[in-house]
Amino acid sequence: MIEERHIEALYEDGDILIIHKPVGLLSAPSRDEENSASFLLREKGKDGFPVTPVNRLDRNVGGLMMLVKNRAAAAYFSSAVARHEEFVKEYLAVLEGSPDEKEGTLTDLLFKDSAKNKTFVVKRMRKGVKEASLSYRVLEEREGLSLVLVRLHTGRTHQIRVQFASRRLPLYGDGKYGAKGKDTPALYSHRLSFLDRKGNRQTLAALPPLAYPWSLFSCLTEKKGTNDEE
């Protein structure tokens, strides 16, 4: 079990809490309720409201995650996420291979197979299929791997992982979607930018721990060193 003291809080006000979610921690309760951010931070809720994540991260994905602390904030940020431009989510990912285009937009139809806990790209709209869109930019390439910055326009299950994997560019370590190795994708919730309930733009960013494969890329190691010095 991951104790609350190990969950790094980067920002907090009366409405929200932004944490650095470690890999291995659930976003919200399931069968393993006591190993979820919502459960461990339950005392942060107001007037009996259960602390609830706004941007859920897969258990094996770390990075910035927002949780709301009251009903009014939950309603506000639910609407903000739906409008996209008011709640921007950016990720860092390491791909096996290199995209033909160094920046672009990917749009697909995705179907989630709940029984397999896996998402698939499909060719036509039908029941259970949803459109998914993201934009990306290649930041650096090293040793057959590509570091990309990804901005989500929709929030579908495993969206980043499956959209790149369907183009033969699986995330490093993402065995579930065809990469070499175990099911631990090199994916990190890097930046959240949003309008708070007062209409002010707030932006928070963080960098992944400099373990392999992140440590390959100079644009990360140089930024990390600057942040550490500050």
Buried (B, 14 or more C-beta within 10 A) or exposed (E): EBEBEEBEEBEEEEBBBBBBBBBEBBBBBEEEEEBBBBBBBBEBBBEEBBBBBBBBBBBBBBBBBBBBBBBBBBEBBEEBBEEBEBBBBBBBBBBBBBBEEEEEEBEBBBBBEEEEEBBBBEEEEEEEBBEBBBBBBBBBBEEEBBBBBBBBBBBBBBBBBBBBBBBEBBBBBBBBBBBEEEBBBBBBBBBBBBBBBEEEEBEBBBBBEEEEBBBBBEEBBEEBEEEEEE
